[in-house]
């Protein structure tokens, strides 16, 4: 049985995320709760650490620093990319993200922050980089992960039977 949150446990939570100004950045309220696999970096490290050892029904309030969240903001992250560098016919909108391959076989995620004519302004910073993440979390459900979930490093839905590509 999985009574407490530990590595290899599939965790379902309700959560609300606010910035320091108290604005709601994201919430599961009015939506499906979030299901993730503990110990696999599915969620930011600061939240994963704060939830370790908790039980169903526990409520957790935690302020996650950028260092333990989406990182500090890199001022060098802003770049301008010609639109034709993107897949043909792709709709490109603010908030979208794309994966680009660097010269050395490494991949970087680019977030679209603006589109001006034939130029797309992208940022390597996650939109929440540099932001302190104030989470309020309630633990809804815990279960042991299935072998294929552990192999994939993520849960297959709350019940473990969701299919994906
Ligand atoms: Zn999978």
Backbone and ligand atoms as CSV (ligand in chain L), in Angstrom:
chain,resi,resn,atom,element,x,y,z
A,1,UNK,N,N,0.843,-1.201,0.000
A,1,UNK,CA,C,0.000,0.000,0.000
A,1,UNK,C,C,0.875,1.247,0.000
A,2,UNK,N,N,0.293,2.265,-0.503
A,2,UNK,CA,C,1.010,3.545,-0.529
A,2,UNK,C,C,0.260,4.533,0.354
A,3,UNK,N,N,0.690,4.582,1.621
A,3,UNK,CA,C,0.023,5.476,2.569
A,3,UNK,C,C,0.611,6.872,2.558
A,4,UNK,N,N,1.870,6.957,2.225
A,4,UNK,CA,C,2.522,8.262,2.237
A,4,UNK,C,C,3.225,8.502,0.906
A,5,UNK,N,N,3.420,9.780,0.621
A,5,UNK,CA,C,4.081,10.139,-0.634
A,5,UNK,C,C,5.571,9.827,-0.531
A,6,UNK,N,N,6.006,8.982,-1.438
A,6,UNK,CA,C,7.409,8.578,-1.510
A,6,UNK,C,C,7.697,8.248,-2.963
A,7,UNK,N,N,8.969,8.021,-3.262
A,7,UNK,CA,C,9.346,7.695,-4.623
A,7,UNK,C,C,8.516,6.523,-5.142
A,8,UNK,N,N,8.122,6.600,-6.405
A,8,UNK,CA,C,7.363,5.546,-7.088
A,8,UNK,C,C,5.876,5.507,-6.726
A,9,UNK,N,N,5.415,6.516,-6.002
A,9,UNK,CA,C,3.989,6.601,-5.691
A,9,UNK,C,C,3.335,7.574,-6.676
A,10,UNK,N,N,2.168,7.155,-7.214
A,10,UNK,CA,C,1.387,8.044,-8.076
A,10,UNK,C,C,0.488,8.886,-7.176
A,11,UNK,N,N,0.612,10.188,-7.322
A,11,UNK,CA,C,-0.025,11.148,-6.424
A,11,UNK,C,C,-1.037,11.970,-7.209
A,12,UNK,N,N,-2.244,12.105,-6.663
A,12,UNK,CA,C,-3.241,12.988,-7.260
A,12,UNK,C,C,-3.517,14.128,-6.286
A,13,UNK,N,N,-3.403,15.352,-6.791
A,13,UNK,CA,C,-3.564,16.529,-5.930
A,13,UNK,C,C,-4.501,17.555,-6.574
A,14,UNK,N,N,-5.129,18.330,-5.707
A,14,UNK,CA,C,-5.725,19.590,-6.129
A,14,UNK,C,C,-4.751,20.675,-5.711
A,15,UNK,N,N,-4.631,21.694,-6.538
A,15,UNK,CA,C,-3.639,22.719,-6.216
A,15,UNK,C,C,-4.067,24.066,-6.755
A,16,UNK,N,N,-3.559,25.091,-6.097
A,16,UNK,CA,C,-3.643,26.448,-6.626
A,16,UNK,C,C,-2.265,27.065,-6.508
A,17,UNK,N,N,-1.854,27.720,-7.577
A,17,UNK,CA,C,-0.536,28.353,-7.629
A,17,UNK,C,C,-0.722,29.855,-7.767
A,18,UNK,N,N,-0.091,30.605,-6.860
A,18,UNK,CA,C,-0.157,32.070,-6.901
A,18,UNK,C,C,1.248,32.656,-6.938
A,19,UNK,N,N,1.362,33.831,-7.507
A,19,UNK,CA,C,2.627,34.566,-7.409
A,19,UNK,C,C,2.620,35.372,-6.112
A,20,UNK,N,N,3.697,36.127,-5.886
A,20,UNK,CA,C,3.802,36.867,-4.628
A,20,UNK,C,C,2.746,37.951,-4.498
A,21,UNK,N,N,2.184,38.388,-5.629
A,21,UNK,CA,C,1.128,39.403,-5.589
A,21,UNK,C,C,-0.238,38.775,-5.287
A,22,UNK,N,N,-0.277,37.452,-5.166
A,22,UNK,CA,C,-1.523,36.781,-4.840
A,22,UNK,C,C,-2.372,36.423,-6.044
A,23,UNK,N,N,-1.869,36.721,-7.244
A,23,UNK,CA,C,-2.611,36.383,-8.459
A,23,UNK,C,C,-2.533,34.874,-8.716
A,24,UNK,N,N,-3.663,34.295,-9.094
A,24,UNK,CA,C,-3.685,32.863,-9.398
A,24,UNK,C,C,-3.057,32.638,-10.773
A,25,UNK,N,N,-1.978,31.867,-10.806
A,25,UNK,CA,C,-1.280,31.558,-12.059
A,25,UNK,C,C,-1.801,30.270,-12.674
A,26,UNK,N,N,-2.249,29.379,-11.819
A,26,UNK,CA,C,-2.701,28.074,-12.287
A,26,UNK,C,C,-3.469,27.434,-11.138
A,27,UNK,N,N,-4.481,26.661,-11.493
A,27,UNK,CA,C,-5.235,25.968,-10.454
A,27,UNK,C,C,-5.935,24.762,-11.049
A,28,UNK,N,N,-6.130,23.743,-10.235
A,28,UNK,CA,C,-6.902,22.584,-10.684
A,28,UNK,C,C,-8.384,22.776,-10.369
A,29,UNK,N,N,-8.719,23.855,-9.656
A,29,UNK,CA,C,-10.110,24.113,-9.288
A,29,UNK,C,C,-10.971,24.255,-10.541
A,30,UNK,N,N,-12.069,23.546,-10.574
A,30,UNK,CA,C,-12.933,23.576,-11.748
A,30,UNK,C,C,-12.400,22.735,-12.887
A,31,UNK,N,N,-11.377,21.974,-12.624
A,31,UNK,CA,C,-10.734,21.151,-13.644
A,31,UNK,C,C,-10.405,19.797,-12.991
A,32,UNK,N,N,-9.770,18.930,-13.745
A,32,UNK,CA,C,-9.332,17.663,-13.186
A,32,UNK,C,C,-8.195,17.909,-12.194
A,33,UNK,N,N,-8.120,17.118,-11.118
A,33,UNK,CA,C,-6.925,17.219,-10.283
A,33,UNK,C,C,-5.689,16.758,-11.064
A,34,UNK,N,N,-4.531,17.109,-10.561
A,34,UNK,CA,C,-3.262,16.767,-11.221
A,34,UNK,C,C,-2.746,15.434,-10.676
A,35,UNK,N,N,-2.363,14.550,-11.577
A,35,UNK,CA,C,-1.758,13.282,-11.185
A,35,UNK,C,C,-0.302,13.270,-11.666
A,36,UNK,N,N,0.606,12.921,-10.762
A,36,UNK,CA,C,2.030,12.858,-11.141
A,36,UNK,C,C,2.691,11.697,-10.430
A,37,UNK,N,N,3.900,11.396,-10.862
A,37,UNK,CA,C,4.668,10.290,-10.276
A,37,UNK,C,C,5.801,10.864,-9.425
A,38,UNK,N,N,5.743,10.589,-8.124
A,38,UNK,CA,C,6.749,11.152,-7.207
A,38,UNK,C,C,8.143,10.576,-7.488
A,39,UNK,N,N,9.128,11.461,-7.478
A,39,UNK,CA,C,10.518,11.030,-7.610
A,39,UNK,C,C,11.048,11.068,-9.025
A,40,UNK,N,N,10.243,11.561,-9.979
A,40,UNK,CA,C,10.666,11.531,-11.376
A,40,UNK,C,C,10.723,12.926,-12.016
A,41,UNK,N,N,10.634,13.949,-11.176
A,41,UNK,CA,C,10.751,15.297,-11.722
A,41,UNK,C,C,9.570,15.711,-12.592
A,42,UNK,N,N,8.406,15.083,-12.375
A,42,UNK,CA,C,7.211,15.475,-13.128
A,42,UNK,C,C,6.745,16.877,-12.743
A,43,UNK,N,N,7.034,17.251,-11.492
A,43,UNK,CA,C,6.662,18.579,-11.000
A,43,UNK,C,C,7.946,19.263,-10.521
A,44,UNK,N,N,7.887,20.555,-10.237
A,44,UNK,CA,C,9.109,21.268,-9.850
A,44,UNK,C,C,9.670,20.682,-8.551
A,45,UNK,N,N,11.006,20.695,-8.422
A,45,UNK,CA,C,11.647,20.042,-7.276
A,45,UNK,C,C,11.144,20.548,-5.926
A,46,UNK,N,N,10.930,21.853,-5.802
A,46,UNK,CA,C,10.518,22.412,-4.519
A,46,UNK,C,C,9.176,21.882,-4.053
A,47,UNK,N,N,8.257,21.639,-5.007
A,47,UNK,CA,C,6.953,21.096,-4.636
A,47,UNK,C,C,7.066,19.603,-4.362
A,48,UNK,N,N,7.809,18.920,-5.194
A,48,UNK,CA,C,7.999,17.478,-4.986
A,48,UNK,C,C,8.581,17.216,-3.585
A,49,UNK,N,N,9.589,18.004,-3.204
A,49,UNK,CA,C,10.206,17.836,-1.887
A,49,UNK,C,C,9.217,18.132,-0.765
A,50,UNK,N,N,8.395,19.172,-0.946
A,50,UNK,CA,C,7.455,19.575,0.102
A,50,UNK,C,C,6.365,18.522,0.315
A,51,UNK,N,N,6.071,17.741,-0.721
A,51,UNK,CA,C,4.985,16.764,-0.624
A,51,UNK,C,C,5.465,15.404,-0.108
A,52,UNK,N,N,6.765,15.179,-0.149
A,52,UNK,CA,C,7.336,13.914,0.326
A,52,UNK,C,C,6.842,13.635,1.754
A,53,UNK,N,N,6.339,12.440,1.980
A,53,UNK,CA,C,5.929,12.037,3.330
A,53,UNK,C,C,4.511,12.419,3.705
A,54,UNK,N,N,3.794,13.145,2.822
A,54,UNK,CA,C,2.429,13.557,3.144
A,54,UNK,C,C,1.430,12.430,2.852
A,55,UNK,N,N,0.213,12.608,3.387
A,55,UNK,CA,C,-0.836,11.601,3.262
A,55,UNK,C,C,-2.090,12.181,2.623
A,56,UNK,N,N,-2.990,11.285,2.226
A,56,UNK,CA,C,-4.274,11.725,1.669
A,56,UNK,C,C,-4.989,12.616,2.676
A,57,UNK,N,N,-5.494,13.740,2.206
A,57,UNK,CA,C,-6.209,14.679,3.070
A,57,UNK,C,C,-5.322,15.782,3.604
A,58,UNK,N,N,-4.008,15.561,3.592
A,58,UNK,CA,C,-3.093,16.609,4.056
A,58,UNK,C,C,-3.189,17.828,3.152
A,59,UNK,N,N,-3.056,19.001,3.763
A,59,UNK,CA,C,-2.988,20.250,3.009
A,59,UNK,C,C,-1.611,20.842,3.212
A,60,UNK,N,N,-1.015,21.240,2.114
A,60,UNK,CA,C,0.360,21.728,2.149
A,60,UNK,C,C,0.404,23.108,1.511
A,61,UNK,N,N,1.002,24.055,2.236
A,61,UNK,CA,C,1.250,25.377,1.678
A,61,UNK,C,C,2.752,25.554,1.612
A,62,UNK,N,N,3.252,25.875,0.437
A,62,UNK,CA,C,4.699,25.995,0.292
A,62,UNK,C,C,5.035,27.105,-0.701
A,63,UNK,N,N,6.072,27.868,-0.357
A,63,UNK,CA,C,6.598,28.877,-1.275
A,63,UNK,C,C,7.870,28.307,-1.896
A,64,UNK,N,N,7.827,28.079,-3.191
A,64,UNK,CA,C,8.960,27.483,-3.902
A,64,UNK,C,C,9.762,28.595,-4.575
A,65,UNK,N,N,11.039,28.678,-4.213
A,65,UNK,CA,C,11.911,29.699,-4.812
A,65,UNK,C,C,12.161,29.362,-6.285
A,66,UNK,N,N,12.515,30.371,-7.090
A,66,UNK,CA,C,12.846,30.086,-8.496
A,66,UNK,C,C,13.900,28.985,-8.641
A,67,UNK,N,N,14.868,28.984,-7.725
A,67,UNK,CA,C,15.932,27.978,-7.771
A,67,UNK,C,C,15.356,26.555,-7.727
A,68,UNK,N,N,14.301,26.370,-6.934
A,68,UNK,CA,C,13.658,25.063,-6.802
A,68,UNK,C,C,12.412,24.960,-7.674
A,69,UNK,N,N,12.196,26.018,-8.481
A,69,UNK,CA,C,11.040,26.036,-9.360
A,69,UNK,C,C,11.477,25.972,-10.813
A,70,UNK,N,N,11.191,27.050,-11.554
A,70,UNK,CA,C,11.517,27.059,-12.980
A,70,UNK,C,C,12.808,27.816,-13.290
A,71,UNK,N,N,13.626,28.040,-12.266
A,71,UNK,CA,C,14.931,28.653,-12.485
A,71,UNK,C,C,14.870,30.173,-12.448
A,72,UNK,N,N,16.041,30.766,-12.328
A,72,UNK,CA,C,16.149,32.218,-12.406
A,72,UNK,C,C,15.986,32.637,-13.866
A,73,UNK,N,N,15.595,33.868,-14.069
A,73,UNK,CA,C,15.415,34.357,-15.423
A,73,UNK,C,C,16.765,34.718,-16.038
A,74,UNK,N,N,17.050,34.143,-17.198
A,74,UNK,CA,C,18.296,34.425,-17.910
A,74,UNK,C,C,18.050,35.552,-18.906
A,75,UNK,N,N,18.678,36.732,-18.654
A,75,UNK,CA,C,18.411,37.878,-19.540
A,75,UNK,C,C,18.858,37.614,-20.983
A,76,UNK,N,N,19.718,36.633,-21.168
A,76,UNK,CA,C,20.187,36.295,-22.513
A,76,UNK,C,C,19.194,35.399,-23.250
A,77,UNK,N,N,18.108,35.047,-22.558
A,77,UNK,CA,C,17.202,34.043,-23.117
A,77,UNK,C,C,16.361,34.521,-24.286
A,78,UNK,N,N,16.199,35.849,-24.404
A,78,UNK,CA,C,15.357,36.387,-25.471
A,78,UNK,C,C,16.052,36.328,-26.821
A,79,UNK,N,N,15.370,35.807,-27.810
A,79,UNK,CA,C,15.926,35.704,-29.151
A,79,UNK,C,C,14.837,35.967,-30.187
A,80,UNK,N,N,15.290,36.347,-31.364
A,80,UNK,CA,C,14.366,36.544,-32.475
A,80,UNK,C,C,14.671,35.487,-33.528
A,81,UNK,N,N,13.628,34.791,-33.942
A,81,UNK,CA,C,13.777,33.682,-34.892
A,81,UNK,C,C,12.891,33.977,-36.098
A,82,UNK,N,N,13.413,33.770,-37.320
A,82,UNK,CA,C,12.530,33.963,-38.476
A,82,UNK,C,C,11.400,32.938,-38.473
A,83,UNK,N,N,10.242,33.390,-38.918
A,83,UNK,CA,C,9.074,32.536,-38.889
A,83,UNK,C,C,9.281,31.257,-39.701
A,84,UNK,N,N,10.068,31.360,-40.782
A,84,UNK,CA,C,10.238,30.165,-41.619
A,84,UNK,C,C,11.152,29.124,-40.974
A,85,UNK,N,N,11.690,29.410,-39.782
A,85,UNK,CA,C,12.438,28.389,-39.046
A,85,UNK,C,C,11.487,27.418,-38.351
A,86,UNK,N,N,10.205,27.782,-38.303
A,86,UNK,CA,C,9.211,26.930,-37.663
A,86,UNK,C,C,8.554,26.029,-38.703
A,87,UNK,N,N,7.980,24.917,-38.263
A,87,UNK,CA,C,7.328,24.011,-39.213
A,87,UNK,C,C,6.305,24.752,-40.056
A,88,UNK,N,N,6.275,24.421,-41.332
A,88,UNK,CA,C,5.375,25.114,-42.241
A,88,UNK,C,C,3.925,24.877,-41.821
A,89,UNK,N,N,3.153,25.936,-41.841
A,89,UNK,CA,C,1.737,25.810,-41.510
A,89,UNK,C,C,1.451,25.796,-40.022
A,90,UNK,N,N,2.514,25.788,-39.193
A,90,UNK,CA,C,2.294,25.765,-37.749
A,90,UNK,C,C,1.721,27.106,-37.305
A,91,UNK,N,N,0.702,27.055,-36.463
A,91,UNK,CA,C,0.231,28.308,-35.873
A,91,UNK,C,C,1.162,28.641,-34.720
A,92,UNK,N,N,1.568,29.873,-34.664
A,92,UNK,CA,C,2.525,30.300,-33.647
A,92,UNK,C,C,1.869,31.396,-32.837
A,93,UNK,N,N,1.637,31.105,-31.566
A,93,UNK,CA,C,0.960,32.072,-30.710
A,93,UNK,C,C,1.732,32.255,-29.416
A,94,UNK,N,N,1.554,33.410,-28.840
A,94,UNK,CA,C,2.206,33.703,-27.562
A,94,UNK,C,C,1.812,32.636,-26.545
A,95,UNK,N,N,2.815,32.124,-25.848
A,95,UNK,CA,C,2.571,31.091,-24.858
A,95,UNK,C,C,2.862,29.694,-25.374
A,96,UNK,N,N,2.932,29.545,-26.710
A,96,UNK,CA,C,3.304,28.244,-27.276
A,96,UNK,C,C,4.760,27.949,-26.938
A,97,UNK,N,N,5.098,26.669,-26.927
A,97,UNK,CA,C,6.517,26.353,-26.813
A,97,UNK,C,C,6.916,25.318,-27.844
A,98,UNK,N,N,8.165,25.422,-28.264
A,98,UNK,CA,C,8.739,24.540,-29.279
A,98,UNK,C,C,10.059,23.997,-28.754
A,99,UNK,N,N,10.413,22.817,-29.214
A,99,UNK,CA,C,11.717,22.268,-28.867
A,99,UNK,C,C,12.648,22.480,-30.048
A,100,UNK,N,N,13.796,23.067,-29.783
A,100,UNK,CA,C,14.786,23.302,-30.839
A,100,UNK,C,C,16.051,22.521,-30.501
A,101,UNK,N,N,16.691,21.997,-31.552
A,101,UNK,CA,C,17.938,21.272,-31.341
A,101,UNK,C,C,19.108,22.232,-31.487
A,102,UNK,N,N,20.005,22.191,-30.512
A,102,UNK,CA,C,21.217,23.004,-30.592
A,102,UNK,C,C,22.272,22.229,-31.360
A,103,UNK,N,N,23.402,22.884,-31.639
A,103,UNK,CA,C,24.468,22.260,-32.423
A,103,UNK,C,C,24.969,20.963,-31.804
A,104,UNK,N,N,25.027,20.945,-30.482
A,104,UNK,CA,C,25.673,19.831,-29.787
A,104,UNK,C,C,24.693,18.751,-29.337
A,105,UNK,N,N,23.633,18.560,-30.140
A,105,UNK,CA,C,22.687,17.478,-29.839
A,105,UNK,C,C,21.889,17.709,-28.565
A,106,UNK,N,N,21.966,18.935,-28.040
A,106,UNK,CA,C,21.145,19.227,-26.883
A,106,UNK,C,C,19.877,19.917,-27.354
A,107,UNK,N,N,18.840,19.791,-26.541
A,107,UNK,CA,C,17.564,20.384,-26.914
A,107,UNK,C,C,17.214,21.509,-25.957
A,108,UNK,N,N,16.569,22.497,-26.478
A,108,UNK,CA,C,16.152,23.616,-25.654
A,108,UNK,C,C,14.689,23.924,-25.977
A,109,UNK,N,N,13.949,24.284,-24.938
A,109,UNK,CA,C,12.560,24.673,-25.141
A,109,UNK,C,C,12.496,26.186,-25.337
A,110,UNK,N,N,11.821,26.592,-26.395
A,110,UNK,CA,C,11.642,28.011,-26.701
A,110,UNK,C,C,10.180,28.382,-26.491
A,111,UNK,N,N,9.955,29.426,-25.702
A,111,UNK,CA,C,8.602,29.911,-25.438
A,111,UNK,C,C,8.346,31.133,-26.300
A,112,UNK,N,N,7.239,31.127,-26.991
A,112,UNK,CA,C,6.908,32.256,-27.854
A,112,UNK,C,C,6.389,33.410,-26.985
A,113,UNK,N,N,7.059,34.562,-27.093
A,113,UNK,CA,C,6.629,35.732,-26.314
A,113,UNK,C,C,6.110,36.856,-27.204
A,114,UNK,N,N,6.256,36.699,-28.512
A,114,UNK,CA,C,5.722,37.723,-29.408
A,114,UNK,C,C,5.865,37.306,-30.860
A,115,UNK,N,N,4.966,37.766,-31.682
A,115,UNK,CA,C,5.043,37.501,-33.118
A,115,UNK,C,C,4.871,38.839,-33.827
A,116,UNK,N,N,5.865,39.213,-34.638
A,116,UNK,CA,C,5.784,40.471,-35.386
A,116,UNK,C,C,6.140,40.192,-36.837
A,117,UNK,N,N,5.128,40.136,-37.663
A,117,UNK,CA,C,5.377,39.880,-39.073
A,117,UNK,C,C,6.090,38.557,-39.268
A,118,UNK,N,N,7.265,38.612,-39.869
A,118,UNK,CA,C,8.023,37.399,-40.147
A,118,UNK,C,C,8.978,37.033,-39.020
A,119,UNK,N,N,8.879,37.762,-37.921
A,119,UNK,CA,C,9.777,37.497,-36.806
A,119,UNK,C,C,9.004,36.932,-35.622
A,120,UNK,N,N,9.590,35.888,-35.045
A,120,UNK,CA,C,9.010,35.322,-33.842
A,120,UNK,C,C,9.977,35.582,-32.687
A,121,UNK,N,N,9.473,36.215,-31.646
A,121,UNK,CA,C,10.290,36.473,-30.471
A,121,UNK,C,C,10.110,35.310,-29.502
A,122,UNK,N,N,11.225,34.685,-29.171
A,122,UNK,CA,C,11.170,33.520,-28.288
A,122,UNK,C,C,12.057,33.764,-27.076
A,123,UNK,N,N,11.798,32.985,-26.039
A,123,UNK,CA,C,12.535,33.107,-24.790
A,123,UNK,C,C,12.851,31.701,-24.305
A,124,UNK,N,N,14.120,31.476,-23.945
A,124,UNK,CA,C,14.474,30.158,-23.397
A,124,UNK,C,C,14.018,30.030,-21.945
A,125,UNK,N,N,13.631,31.154,-21.350
A,125,UNK,CA,C,13.141,31.092,-19.973
A,125,UNK,C,C,11.717,30.551,-19.946
A,126,UNK,N,N,11.452,29.640,-19.021
A,126,UNK,CA,C,10.073,29.239,-18.768
A,126,UNK,C,C,9.295,30.486,-18.352
A,127,UNK,N,N,8.017,30.567,-18.742
A,127,UNK,CA,C,7.234,31.760,-18.364
A,127,UNK,C,C,7.238,32.035,-16.851
A,128,UNK,N,N,7.477,31.012,-16.050
A,128,UNK,CA,C,7.484,31.204,-14.605
A,128,UNK,C,C,8.903,31.249,-14.022
A,129,UNK,N,N,9.905,31.396,-14.884
A,129,UNK,CA,C,11.278,31.584,-14.392
A,129,UNK,C,C,11.341,32.869,-13.588
A,130,UNK,N,N,12.080,32.844,-12.495
A,130,UNK,CA,C,12.254,34.034,-11.670
A,130,UNK,C,C,11.079,34.325,-10.756
A,131,UNK,N,N,10.058,33.474,-10.802
A,131,UNK,CA,C,8.844,33.691,-10.011
A,131,UNK,C,C,8.842,32.748,-8.813
A,132,UNK,N,N,8.531,33.302,-7.627
A,132,UNK,CA,C,8.319,32.449,-6.466
A,132,UNK,C,C,6.935,31.823,-6.589
A,133,UNK,N,N,6.878,30.519,-6.462
A,133,UNK,CA,C,5.644,29.757,-6.691
A,133,UNK,C,C,4.998,29.436,-5.354
A,134,UNK,N,N,3.867,30.083,-5.076
A,134,UNK,CA,C,3.167,29.839,-3.820
A,134,UNK,C,C,2.054,28.831,-4.056
A,135,UNK,N,N,2.315,27.606,-3.638
A,135,UNK,CA,C,1.369,26.508,-3.868
A,135,UNK,C,C,0.522,26.251,-2.629
A,136,UNK,N,N,-0.765,26.018,-2.874
A,136,UNK,CA,C,-1.641,25.416,-1.865
A,136,UNK,C,C,-2.099,24.103,-2.457
A,137,UNK,N,N,-1.826,23.031,-1.754
A,137,UNK,CA,C,-2.059,21.700,-2.292
A,137,UNK,C,C,-2.876,20.877,-1.306
A,138,UNK,N,N,-3.811,20.089,-1.836
A,138,UNK,CA,C,-4.490,19.087,-1.014
A,138,UNK,C,C,-4.284,17.734,-1.677
A,139,UNK,N,N,-3.840,16.776,-0.892
A,139,UNK,CA,C,-3.572,15.452,-1.458
A,139,UNK,C,C,-4.879,14.665,-1.512
A,140,UNK,N,N,-5.205,14.208,-2.721
A,140,UNK,CA,C,-6.496,13.582,-2.992
A,140,UNK,C,C,-6.403,12.052,-2.968
A,141,UNK,N,N,-5.361,11.529,-3.557
A,141,UNK,CA,C,-5.288,10.078,-3.732
A,141,UNK,C,C,-3.838,9.649,-3.934
A,142,UNK,N,N,-3.520,8.480,-3.415
A,142,UNK,CA,C,-2.190,7.889,-3.610
A,142,UNK,C,C,-2.369,6.445,-4.051
A,143,UNK,N,N,-1.504,6.000,-4.928
A,143,UNK,CA,C,-1.473,4.572,-5.274
A,143,UNK,C,C,-0.063,4.215,-5.723
A,144,UNK,N,N,0.243,2.928,-5.660
A,144,UNK,CA,C,1.543,2.472,-6.159
A,144,UNK,C,C,1.553,2.594,-7.679
A,145,UNK,N,N,2.717,2.916,-8.246
A,145,UNK,CA,C,2.842,3.013,-9.703
A,145,UNK,C,C,2.920,1.619,-10.302
A,146,UNK,N,N,2.407,1.490,-11.517
A,146,UNK,CA,C,2.563,0.249,-12.272
A,146,UNK,C,C,3.962,0.212,-12.893
A,147,UNK,N,N,4.395,-0.990,-13.254
A,147,UNK,CA,C,5.747,-1.144,-13.801
A,147,UNK,C,C,5.953,-0.292,-15.051
A,148,UNK,N,N,4.925,-0.226,-15.911
A,148,UNK,CA,C,5.134,0.539,-17.151
A,148,UNK,C,C,5.163,2.040,-16.869
A,149,UNK,N,N,4.515,2.466,-15.817
A,149,UNK,CA,C,4.594,3.883,-15.441
A,149,UNK,C,C,5.998,4.222,-14.934
A,150,UNK,N,N,6.566,3.303,-14.163
A,150,UNK,CA,C,7.932,3.534,-13.673
A,150,UNK,C,C,8.915,3.541,-14.838
A,151,UNK,N,N,8.682,2.661,-15.822
A,151,UNK,CA,C,9.564,2.605,-16.993
A,151,UNK,C,C,9.473,3.894,-17.800
A,152,UNK,N,N,8.261,4.460,-17.884
A,152,UNK,CA,C,8.070,5.683,-18.661
A,152,UNK,C,C,8.429,6.943,-17.867
A,153,UNK,N,N,8.389,6.831,-16.542
A,153,UNK,CA,C,8.709,7.995,-15.716
A,153,UNK,C,C,7.557,8.954,-15.528
A,154,UNK,N,N,6.329,8.493,-15.834
A,154,UNK,CA,C,5.146,9.331,-15.622
A,154,UNK,C,C,3.926,8.430,-15.421
A,155,UNK,N,N,2.885,8.970,-14.781
A,155,UNK,CA,C,1.692,8.148,-14.557
A,155,UNK,C,C,0.826,8.069,-15.814
A,156,UNK,N,N,0.054,7.021,-15.903
A,156,UNK,CA,C,-0.902,6.875,-16.999
A,156,UNK,C,C,-2.301,7.171,-16.469
A,157,UNK,N,N,-2.457,8.417,-16.066
A,157,UNK,CA,C,-3.745,8.858,-15.551
A,157,UNK,C,C,-3.930,8.473,-14.097
A,158,UNK,N,N,-5.001,8.991,-13.540
A,158,UNK,CA,C,-5.253,8.782,-12.125
A,158,UNK,C,C,-5.413,7.302,-11.812
A,159,UNK,N,N,-6.078,6.566,-12.723
A,159,UNK,CA,C,-6.315,5.136,-12.468
A,159,UNK,C,C,-5.210,4.247,-13.036
A,160,UNK,N,N,-4.291,4.833,-13.792
A,160,UNK,CA,C,-3.181,4.051,-14.334
A,160,UNK,C,C,-3.475,3.367,-15.642
A,161,UNK,N,N,-4.665,3.606,-16.208
A,161,UNK,CA,C,-5.046,2.906,-17.436
A,161,UNK,C,C,-5.142,3.817,-18.642
A,162,UNK,N,N,-4.766,5.073,-18.484
A,162,UNK,CA,C,-4.853,5.989,-19.623
A,162,UNK,C,C,-3.836,5.604,-20.697
A,163,UNK,N,N,-4.230,5.752,-21.928
A,163,UNK,CA,C,-3.310,5.460,-23.026
A,163,UNK,C,C,-2.734,6.768,-23.534
A,164,UNK,N,N,-1.588,6.689,-24.083
A,164,UNK,CA,C,-0.990,7.891,-24.654
A,164,UNK,C,C,-0.060,7.468,-25.769
A,165,UNK,N,N,0.346,8.473,-26.547
A,165,UNK,CA,C,1.256,8.173,-27.652
A,165,UNK,C,C,2.671,8.524,-27.287
L,1,ZN,ZN,ZN,3.792,6.435,-20.557
